[in-house]
Amino acid sequence: MTSNYEDALFRDARVKNTSKTGNLLKANEYEVIGSSKISLEDNDLDDVKILLKKDANDNLKEIKFMCSCGQTKSILLDYGESGANSE
């Protein structure tokens, strides 16, 4: 596998109005919720690309497997302590 990792930060945004139709968003219709780094690793033998999405602190947030046939599978990672028992 080869890694084409860039340290560029991309903004994550959320659309405020879900009833919106069309492809155009105005500035007041979305909010920036964070930033992330994106890495794409290519496996030539299996025709599967692996997209790694990290937050600004290099914590892995999402792993997406993309097949050359067009199917994708994602694993989302949540580092919150909401379900952890601290006893």
Phi and psi in degrees as GROMACS dihedral restraints (atoms count N, CA, C in turn):
[ dihedral_restraints ]
;  ai    aj    ak    al  type     phi  dphi    fc
    3     4     5     6     1  -106.2    20    10
    4     5     6     7     1   146.6    20    10
    6     7     8     9     1  -115.2    20    10
    7     8     9    10     1   128.4    20    10
    9    10    11    12     1  -111.8    20    10
   10    11    12    13     1    59.7    20    10
   12    13    14    15     1   -83.1    20    10
   13    14    15    16     1   127.8    20    10
   15    16    17    18     1  -116.1    20    10
   16    17    18    19     1   145.2    20    10
   18    19    20    21     1   -90.5    20    10
   19    20    21    22     1    19.8    20    10
   21    22    23    24     1   -72.3    20    10
   22    23    24    25     1   141.1    20    10
   24    25    26    27     1   -98.3    20    10
   25    26    27    28     1   134.1    20    10
   27    28    29    30     1  -112.8    20    10
   28    29    30    31     1   142.8    20    10
   30    31    32    33     1   -83.8    20    10
   31    32    33    34     1   134.1    20    10
   33    34    35    36     1   -92.7    20    10
   34    35    36    37     1   132.5    20    10
   36    37    38    39     1  -127.6    20    10
   37    38    39    40     1   154.2    20    10
   39    40    41    42     1  -126.1    20    10
   40    41    42    43     1   135.3    20    10
   42    43    44    45     1   -81.6    20    10
   43    44    45    46     1   129.6    20    10
   45    46    47    48     1   -76.8    20    10
   46    47    48    49     1   -36.8    20    10
   48    49    50    51     1  -106.9    20    10
   49    50    51    52     1   108.0    20    10
   51    52    53    54     1   -80.8    20    10
   52    53    54    55     1   -14.3    20    10
   54    55    56    57     1   -84.1    20    10
   55    56    57    58     1     3.4    20    10
   57    58    59    60     1   -68.8    20    10
   58    59    60    61     1   135.7    20    10
   60    61    62    63     1  -115.9    20    10
   61    62    63    64     1   152.7    20    10
   63    64    65    66     1   102.2    20    10
   64    65    66    67     1   178.8    20    10
   66    67    68    69     1  -105.8    20    10
   67    68    69    70     1    -2.2    20    10
   69    70    71    72     1  -100.4    20    10
   70    71    72    73     1   128.2    20    10
   72    73    74    75     1  -114.6    20    10
   73    74    75    76     1   136.3    20    10
   75    76    77    78     1   -92.3    20    10
   76    77    78    79     1   163.0    20    10
   78    79    80    81     1   -60.3    20    10
   79    80    81    82     1   -32.4    20    10
   81    82    83    84     1   -84.7    20    10
   82    83    84    85     1     0.1    20    10
   84    85    86    87     1   -97.9    20    10
   85    86    87    88     1    -0.2    20    10
   87    88    89    90     1  -143.2    20    10
   88    89    90    91     1   162.1    20    10
   90    91    92    93     1  -132.9    20    10
   91    92    93    94     1   142.9    20    10
   93    94    95    96     1   -81.4    20    10
   94    95    96    97     1   125.5    20    10
   96    97    98    99     1  -110.8    20    10
   97    98    99   100     1     0.3    20    10
   99   100   101   102     1   160.6    20    10
  100   101   102   103     1  -169.2    20    10
  102   103   104   105     1  -138.1    20    10
  103   104   105   106     1   158.6    20    10
  105   106   107   108     1  -148.7    20    10
  106   107   108   109     1   159.0    20    10
  108   109   110   111     1  -108.2    20    10
  109   110   111   112     1   142.4    20    10
  111   112   113   114     1  -122.1    20    10
  112   113   114   115     1   132.3    20    10
  114   115   116   117     1  -125.7    20    10
  115   116   117   118     1   138.5    20    10
  117   118   119   120     1  -120.9    20    10
  118   119   120   121     1   122.9    20    10
  120   121   122   123     1  -114.5    20    10
  121   122   123   124     1   133.1    20    10
  123   124   125   126     1  -113.2    20    10
  124   125   126   127     1   126.6    20    10
  126   127   128   129     1  -109.6    20    10
  127   128   129   130     1   103.8    20    10
  129   130   131   132     1   -68.1    20    10
  130   131   132   133     1   -26.0    20    10
  132   133   134   135     1   -73.3    20    10
  133   134   135   136     1   -38.3    20    10
  135   136   137   138     1  -103.8    20    10
  136   137   138   139     1    -0.4    20    10
  138   139   140   141     1    55.3    20    10
  139   140   141   142     1    37.2    20    10
  141   142   143   144     1  -119.5    20    10
  142   143   144   145     1   130.1    20    10
  144   145   146   147     1  -105.3    20    10
  145   146   147   148     1   141.3    20    10
  147   148   149   150     1  -115.6    20    10
  148   149   150   151     1   121.0    20    10
  150   151   152   153     1  -104.2    20    10
  151   152   153   154     1   122.4    20    10
  153   154   155   156     1  -107.4    20    10
  154   155   156   157     1   126.4    20    10
  156   157   158   159     1  -115.6    20    10
  157   158   159   160     1   121.5    20    10
  159   160   161   162     1  -118.7    20    10
  160   161   162   163     1   155.5    20    10
  162   163   164   165     1   -82.6    20    10
  163   164   165   166     1  -178.1    20    10
  165   166   167   168     1   -64.1    20    10
  166   167   168   169     1   -19.9    20    10
  168   169   170   171     1   -96.6    20    10
  169   170   171   172     1    15.0    20    10
  171   172   173   174     1    65.8    20    10
  172   173   174   175     1    22.3    20    10
  174   175   176   177     1   -84.6    20    10
  175   176   177   178     1   128.6    20    10
  177   178   179   180     1   -68.4    20    10
  178   179   180   181     1   125.2    20    10
  180   181   182   183     1  -106.9    20    10
  181   182   183   184     1   -34.6    20    10
  183   184   185   186     1  -150.3    20    10
  184   185   186   187     1   141.1    20    10
  186   187   188   189     1  -120.9    20    10
  187   188   189   190     1   122.7    20    10
  189   190   191   192     1  -121.9    20    10
  190   191   192   193     1   127.0    20    10
  192   193   194   195     1  -101.2    20    10
  193   194   195   196     1   123.9    20    10
  195   196   197   198     1  -120.1    20    10
  196   197   198   199     1   116.6    20    10
  198   199   200   201     1   -85.8    20    10
  199   200   201   202     1   153.1    20    10
  201   202   203   204     1   -66.8    20    10
  202   203   204   205     1   -16.3    20    10
  204   205   206   207     1   -80.0    20    10
  205   206   207   208     1    -8.5    20    10
  207   208   209   210     1   107.6    20    10
  208   209   210   211     1   -12.1    20    10
  210   211   212   213     1   -79.8    20    10
  211   212   213   214     1   146.6    20    10
  213   214   215   216     1  -132.6    20    10
  214   215   216   217     1   149.6    20    10
  216   217   218   219     1  -133.4    20    10
  217   218   219   220     1   138.2    20    10
  219   220   221   222     1  -124.8    20    10
  220   221   222   223     1   146.9    20    10
  222   223   224   225     1  -121.4    20    10
  223   224   225   226     1   118.6    20    10
  225   226   227   228     1  -101.7    20    10
  226   227   228   229     1   131.9    20    10
  228   229   230   231     1  -109.2    20    10
  229   230   231   232     1   131.2    20    10
  231   232   233   234     1  -119.9    20    10
  232   233   234   235     1   120.9    20    10
  234   235   236   237     1   -95.9    20    10
  235   236   237   238     1    12.3    20    10
  237   238   239   240     1   -67.7    20    10
  238   239   240   241     1   154.7    20    10
  240   241   242   243     1  -101.3    20    10
  241   242   243   244     1    22.3    20    10
  243   244   245   246     1   -66.5    20    10
  244   245   246   247     1   -31.1    20    10
  246   247   248   249     1  -102.4    20    10
  247   248   249   250     1     1.9    20    10
  249   250   251   252     1   -84.9    20    10
  250   251   252   253     1   143.5    20    10
  252   253   254   255     1  -101.4    20    10
  253   254   255   256     1   120.8    20    10
  255   256   257   258     1   -94.4    20    10
  256   257   258   259     1    10.3    20    10
